[in-house]
C-alpha cells in the first residue's frame, strides 16, 4: 500500500500518467485498512523508440505521442493472515489509433505448497516467471480481445521459469527502466522512489538470495541444487 500511496500523489505520475495516479488512489483508499489482500491494475502510456521505427513503415507519428502501453497488475491473496497467492503481471501493447495490439504478456508468481488450484502433474518453482497466461480483466475493459491472446497459447502453463520474487515497486521500476523516456528516468532517480524500491528489494529479495547463496555455497556434501530447494508441489 505504501507504493500506491506514494504514486497517487507523485507529481510526474499525476502529470504524465494521470490514469495510473487515479487507479493508485482508488486502490489505496479502498484497501489501506484491509488485511485480506488486494488487486490492482493500471497502465503507463509511453513513447518507445523501437515502436516508432516499426510504425514508421506505415505512418510517421509525432515523436511525442505514446505508442506503447505497459499494463501492470498485482493480486495479493491472504488465508488466515498468510499469503496464499501472489501474482504480478506485465503486458506490453502497441497503441494503434483506437485499438491496442497485445505484443507481450508475462506474470510473476509466488505460490505455496498448499496451492491445489490447478492439480499440477509435476513440481514447479515456488517463485517463477511465466509467459502469457490468462486474460487479466483490465485488458478486456481496454478493448483487448481473447482472439489476440490465443496465438500465444495461454492454456500452456509450462515452462514455469525459476525467478526471483517480484513486488509492485520492482515491477514498475523494471517496466519504466525497459521502456524509458527522459522524464521517467528522472522519476526513477528520485530519492523517495529509490528508497521505496530498496525497501521492497530488502523485503522480498534478501531471504531469497540468502537461501540461494546457502545452497550454492554448501560444502557438507548434501549435493543439493536450487531446484531441490525451490521446487514444490
Residue, then its C-alpha position, 0 to 999 in steps of 0.5 A: x500500500x505504501x507504493x500506491x500511496x506514494x504514486x497517487x500523489x507523485x507529481x510526474x505520475x499525476x502529470x504524465x500518467x494521470x490514469x495510473x495516479x487515479x487507479x493508485x488512489x482508488x486502490x489505496x483508499x479502498x484497501x489501506x485498512x484491509x488485511x485480506x489482500x488486494x488487486x490492482x491494475x493500471x497502465x503507463x502510456x509511453x513513447x518507445x523508440x523501437x515502436x516508432x521505427x516499426x510504425x514508421x513503415x506505415x505512418x510517421x507519428x509525432x515523436x511525442x505521442x505514446x505508442x506503447x502501453x505497459x499494463x501492470x497488475x498485482x493480486x495479493x491473496x491472504x488465508x488466515x493472515x498468510x499469503x496464499x497467492x501472489x501474482x504480478x503481471x506485465x503486458x506490453x501493447x502497441x497503441x494503434x489509433x483506437x485499438x491496442x495490439x497485445x505484443x507481450x504478456x508475462x506474470x510473476x508468481x509466488x505460490x505455496x505448497x498448499x496451492x491445489x488450484x490447478x492439480x499440477x502433474x509435476x513440481x514447479x518453482x515456488x517463485x517463477x516467471x511465466x509467459x502469457x497466461x490468462x486474460x487479466x480483466x483490465x485488458x478486456x475493459x481496454x478493448x483487448x480481445x481473447x482472439x489476440x491472446x490465443x496465438x500465444x497459447x495461454x492454456x500452456x502453463x509450462x515452462x514455469x521459469x525459476x525467478x526471483x520474487x517480484x513486488x509492485x515497486x520492482x515491477x514498475x521500476x523494471x517496466x519504466x527502466x525497459x521502456x524509458x523516456x527522459x522524464x521517467x528516468x528522472x522519476x526513477x532517480x528520485x530519492x523517495x522512489x529509490x528508497x521505496x524500491x530498496x525497501x521492497x528489494x530488502x523485503x522480498x529479495x534478501x531471504x531469497x538470495x540468502x537461501x540461494x547463496x546457502x545452497x550454492x555455497x554448501x560444502x557438507x556434501x548434501x549435493x543439493x541444487x536450487x531446484x531441490x530447494x525451490x521446487x514444490x508441489 
